[in-house]
Amino acid sequence: MSEKKDNNQDLIGALVQSLQTGNFDEDDEEIATEQESYGEEYITQLQTACKNFLKKETFEVGQLVKWKEYLKNRKIPYKNQPAVVVEILEEPILSDDDESGSPYFRENLDIILGILVDDNVFLTFYYDSRRFESY
């Protein structure tokens, strides 16, 4: 029990010291990342992602689709997993995620896709069609 108490006191002491000195490892890493210069590869990927996002494709019910490069923002379908178009919505649904810092804030959900998951169970999900291309 005494050893656990000593460990707790050590942790508290280290925390107090870091607060007094302003020495935060995580903040240092974040600042270093923010100050890091982005190379040509990053710039090229960013431009490709934007071009892919803005390129509008036309889909039909029953068509197979997959994520466009750099635009996968959901866990499923997996990167190259085909999904089938179940419905194209006349009026898109705007995601009701109320956190403006979220990538899903006011996301334009205009297509319903179906995939097989787990034990080959067919499920449907709403997505932004701009993130998909023909399979």
C-alpha positions, 0 to 999 in steps of 0.5 A: 500500500505504501508503494502505491502511495509513493507512486501517486505522490510521484505522479502528483509531483511530476504534474505539479512540476510540469504545470509550474515549468510549462513543460508539456511534451504533448504541446511541444509535439503539436507546436512542432507539427504546426511549424513543420513545412509541408512538402510537395507530396502533401501538396500534390495529395491535397490537390488530388483530393480536392480535384477528386471531391469536385469531380461529379459522377453520375450513379445509377441504382444497382451500380457498384462504387468505391471510395475515391482516393483520399476521400474515405471518411467513414470506417466502412466500406473498406478502401477498395470494397465495392458498395452497391447504389441502393438509392439516389436521394432527390433531396439530400439530407444534411448531417445533423452533427452540431459540432462545426469542427467535425468532418460530418458537420452539415455533410451532404448525404445524397446517396444510400449504399449497401454493403455486406458486413460481418456474416454477410448481412446486407446493410445500407448507409447514407453517404456523400456521393462526391466521395465515390467513383465507379468500381 
